[in-house]
Each structure stands twice: as C-alpha cells, then as structure tokens.
Amino acid sequence: MIKFSEAEANALNNSSPALQNTLIGTKMKELQENSGAVDEDVSGVTIAPLVTLQYEISADATLGLAILNANAPFGFTIIDVIVEGRATVGGGTALLSTGGNAITDAIPCAVDTTKTNAILIDDAYSTIAEGGSLTVTTANAADRGLVTILATVV
C-alpha cells in the first residue's frame, strides 16, 4: 500500500472546494500511519482506507463520459458500484470502464429513484493506478443517474 506524504495529503485536502473542509487527505494519512499497529496484530489483514467517488450522469453518456480523465489522484481498487436511477428510461443501463476495458457489467439505470449494485466487477481492471481513468457509458441518450463508486486506497 502506498503511504501519503504530508504534501500529498494537503493536495488532496485542497483538490476541490467540496473537499477543503473535510481534510480527507489528512484523515487518510492518519489512517495509514495508524494501520501499522493493527497489521502487526492481525495476520493476513490489510487495512486500507475506504473512499467514495460520486458522479452524476446528467448528459448523454452513450459514447462515454470521463469520471476521471488520466487524473486519478491516487491508486484505488473498486469494490462496489451503485447506480441510482434519476430518470425512467426503458432499458437504461450504466457501465463503468477504464475507457477501454469494462470494469462492471451493465448496471440497470432504468427507473427513477431505484438503486442497483454492480453484479460483476472484473478484477483484471478494477484497480486504477494514480493518474488513471474511469469512464461511464450508458445504453440510452436519456439515461440519468448517480454513480457511487466504493474503493479502497492501494
């Protein structure tokens, strides 16, 4: 697991106005620093901070919309993806990919207010390196939804 430097923690803290008041970089650095004692006491267990990324599909994504465009702030492994439909569109789906390789199956995104988890996550592509990319692609031009990605920092 990589360790956050003070500069990296500060950069994450200040990476967007929404994150400035959370001190998420500082908190993640503290979690990593304090995880060593737990790792020593619990054989075979890795302590990794959980991060949540959210992306609102608010435009036609049939050709793919970049969630991260070669700018992932740190490496992470996707462990779950939840799509909450925000419009009713028959046959609506959302698929998460690296831009070239599918990470999830086509997740239903067809009924307003209904949330659905990914059934499949391809472990060959679910780890995104620092500087990596994530793309969401929908089946229909009118598909709308909130994509929530749960991931652990690597």
Secondary structure, DSSP 8 states (H G I E B T S, - for coil): -----HHHHHHHHTSSHHHHTTTHHHHHHHHHHHHHHHHHHSTT-----EEEEEEEE-S--TT-EEEESS--SS-EEEEEEEEEE-S--TT-EEEEESSSSB-B--EE--STT-EEE-S-B-TTT-EE-TT--EEEEESSTT--EEEEEEEEE-
